[in-house]
Amino acid sequence: MKRVVVQELLDSDAGTPREVEASLHDLRMLNRFFGGVRTMSCLLKHVARQRNLKNLTWLDVAGSEGYVATLAQKSLAQSGTTLQTVVLDRATTHMGRSYPAVCGDALALPFRDSSFDAVGCSLFVHHLEPDELAQFVAEGLRVARHALLIHDLIRHPLHLALSYLGFPLYRSRITRHDAPASVRRAYTQTEIKNIVAKVSGIASVEINSYYLYRMGVVLWKQPATS
C-alpha cells in the first residue's frame, strides 16, 4: 500500500467550532480505547525503567489539550513514576489549561539542549514528509536528555478498512475525512527505520507494534562525549 498525502481538515481548523470540538472528542475516544494512550504510556514507562527515573519530565509535541498526557500521567503514577509534562502545539486554539503550554514549531523546538528527560509525540509524525521527519528527530534528540518517543499509526490495508468501518462511531465529518487520510499518510516501521538512520546522534532504535496498528518508537540519544 503506497503512502498517499491527503490534507487533513483538522490541521487547518477547516470546520465550525462545533465540528472541530466533535473531532477532538473523536480523537480522545480513539486514543483511549484503540491503543494511543496505552502505546505512549508504555514508551514513557520504558524510559523511566531503563534510566531508573522516578520523576520523568517530557515535552509532548503536538500535544493539543493534553488528553494523552493526562491519562499517561495516571498510568505512570500506578507504577510509582511522577510524570511532569510541558505541551507544545502550533496553535493556541488547540491547547488546554491542564499543563504548561508553549506555542511553537516542532521542527525548531524553542528549548535549550537537554531540557527534558524525554521528548515525545502522539499521532504527529505522519503529518511530516520524510525530510521533515528527520529534522524533527534531530530537534527532538537535541532537546531530550535520554530519548525521543514516537507513537503513530502503521499504514496497512486492513487499518485503512478499519478507519472506514469506524464511521458510525465518529461524531464529526472532519474525523470521517481525517481518519482514512491519516492511515494513508502514515509510515510503515521499515520506512521510519530508514528515515531515522540518516540522523546523527542516535545510539540505538527500538520499534515495536502495539494494539490495532500502532507503532511505538524509542530513539535513544547518544551520550555526549567529554
Protein Blocks (a to p, Z undefined) as FASTA:
>chain_A
ZZdddddfklnopacfklmmmmmmmmmmmmmmnopmmmmmmmmmmmmmmnopabdcddde
hklnommmmmmmmmmmmnopacddddddfbfklpcckbccddddfklccbdehkbfbdcd
ehklmmpcfklmmmmmmmmmmmpmkbccdddddddfklmmmmmmmmmmpmbfklmmmmmm
mmmmpccfklmmmmmmmpghiabdcddddeehiacdddddddddZZ
